Amino acid sequence: MKSRYLPLAATILIFVLAYALCYAQFPSMLSTRVIGNLLTDNAFLGIVAVGMTFVILSGGIDLSVGSVIAFTSVFIAVVLANTGLHPLAVFAMALLIATAFGAAMGAVIHYLEMPPFIVTLAGMFLARGMAFVLSIDSIPVAHPFYDTLQSFYWRMPGGGRLTLIGGLLLLVFAVGVLIAHRTRFGANIYALGGDATTARLMGVSVGRTTIGIYALSGLLAGLSGIVFSLYTTAGYSLSAVGVELDAIAAVVIGGTLLTGGSGFVAGTFVGILIMGLIQTYIIFDGTLSSWWTKIVVGVLLFVFIFLQKGILWLSARKAAALHHAHGS
Amino acid sequence: MEKPQEPLLSVASLTKSFPGALALDGVDFALRAGEVHALLGENGAGKSTLIKCLTGAYRCDSGDIRLSGRQVDPRDTFEAQALGIGTVYQEVNLLPNLTVAQNLYLGRQPTRFGMVGTRRMNAGAEALLSQYGLDIDVTRELSSYSVAVQQIIAIARAVDLSGKILILDEPTASLDAQEVRMVFDIVRALRERGLGIIFITHFLNQVFEISDRITVLRNGRLVGTRNAADIERLDLVTMMLGHELSQETIAHTAARKSEGEVAYRFRDFGRAGTIEPFNLEVRRGEVVGVAGLLGSGRTETAEVIFGVRPHDGGSAEKDGRQLELSGPRKAIAAGLGFCPEDRKTDGIVGDLSVRENIVLALQARRGWSRPLPRQEQIEIADRFIDALDIRTTDREKPLRLLSGGNQQKAILARWLATNPEFLILDEPTRGIDVGAHAEIIRLIERLCEDGVSLLVISSELEELVAYSHRVIVVRDREHVSELTGEEINTDNIVRAIAADSQPEQAR
């Protein structure tokens, strides 16, 4: 097997094993109901993790997404409460703001040659602060359109419900896979993560790609904010704290190299499923503290860090052996 | 071959200067279609500046670049590429994490409705590479192939993108003999297709094996262009080093024979792929010179001895006792010191003061748990600033503010402070003014009177002749000959460097 598929295979294997363990203990966990809930409950996290996958593939990081989700949800709630605008118009405005915000961070990263960590950290404080400026209270959203959207679902065989936001999650992942593997932009993202200098020499427009990557991450954070708003039917400045870290964890568990250049959007999907599965198990068990999610995610992250180091080491050795075989 | 024709590329009186240096001084150069044209010269000769002007990385100050008679002035690599000039560097400039096909088509993938046609792209990549005799799985990552294959892929991309002129900048430096043959077969095939190829290398054997014509640059000036068939190796080396064979050898003051006992002895010392195993004895108070062309293994010899690149075979002895030289720390403990060639990147710590730079190696030898008392540091620094006449207003001045010669002396002081018994100097006089030059040479002679053993690497042959007791000549990563006593003169050194070596064989 090609070594770039190895982390993805490991992720899938872990998911299958974990699900088998859960099934052995609670046979009812293998049902479309559980799967439907898993997708619905993790929709906002999954959508933002797709954006994070692109950012990490390019060798960067985006710490602002959790704050952007909070800002978006507060923005929607405030505008809906104070104006007569239709939610769809408000959604479009929110997406526009989030995308522009991401693009601006990308531009700062590229033109001022600043590390993404610092720029998006500033973006994180800025977006959270802006959410507080809009409102410090939790604002409920009560709009008939919300009820309409929430009533949309597809009843899967077995009684599970694929809700609108669960379906949106699947759609975003499908589009993400297409962008990563079937567009020039996607190839440029991988190129940037491989080596930005070489990529520029090979004709990749580094500036445009960098801005595009962070704009896409911003857009998906905005979309995630809309989903979060639909999911909680409220806007609160203190919500979605630390979501960026969950997203990074999902990306890494999904087998994407933190140094960039190697990984798959599909891997992130499995990463999200693994994290959701742990939460579901804890709910089924009923006695475990929800902090066990964090502990298991922490352990899994360590496992994947070791796995990635091991693969890098193996491929370095293989390259050396390859050279030797030719040389002798 | 063919009759003279309009050159594919002609460069006339190209000039490029940098602050404080004239990198190219009115250079003329012409490349015909269907020829391999070697571009030779030592460090600082202007080869890479010329290439960078052709590929748009630099803009020339004045001069005229014509492509098929039409004047061009590429502003960046892409414009050069669009004009038909492609470049392949020593370091493979491709992306190891992408597939071979993606590397070949990055930025110009075949698309339909915005979606990349992966299958069409892979088929195109296979067809392209089959022209080069490569039948590989193009869907694997580039990193799963050897450097030679990667180099061929880089050539295929460059030719496919530009298609008129191919510049090969030391493409064979990290390849072995068999891989070099592979690349050369491809270069020959491209020549048949009518491309003009500029080939830069340090290996003279390769120059004669593949080139039709040879142009030599020295100190930013054109020395001359010759047909490869009409020039002897000796003449070529003379052109490169700039020493007329008829020139009087410089008289030297050092006694031709060192009477000291053997201090350090190296047996079959070497490192695969870096320098062939060599035997070397160094006496107390002896200066051993190392001569050779750039890339011949001069610096590598020093680095292997000092453990910068640890040796993988052979043994070392000091006064008959076995030494373990597995790294610079061990080497320093064994009484060795090493002033590297490129002091900017390897030697000075520019933001530290003169004093801190001078005590650095001594402190490293003591270990960080036993810091040198401040007073002692000041005494040592003052002693060497005085002894070596380091021109600085203040011992606490950051070293980067000093001139090149004074920086060089500060590095020498750093190693002298450790009281080395065996000091290796790599190009100690490069890039410093004439006055400082003479002082460094005097210092070398004084050190050797004090009983220090020295290994001095230099491309200034007169300088080597002046102070060396023995001169070792290095060629193609091998110690090929040793000159002693009256044999030491520039003529003999040039002859030894140029002597035809055995045809290269696979290692």
Interface residues (C-beta under 8 A of the other chain):
Chain A: K2 S3 R4 L178 H181 R182 T183 R184 G186 A187 N188 Y190 A191 G193 G194 D195 T198 A199 L201 M202 G203 V204 G261 S262 S315 K318 A319 L322 H323 H326 G327 S328
Chain B: T77 F78 Q81 N93 L94 L95 P96 N97 L98 Q102 N103 L106 G107 R108 Q109 T111 G114 M115 V116 T118 R140 E141 S143 S144 Y145 S146 V147 A148 D176 Q178 E179 G273 R507
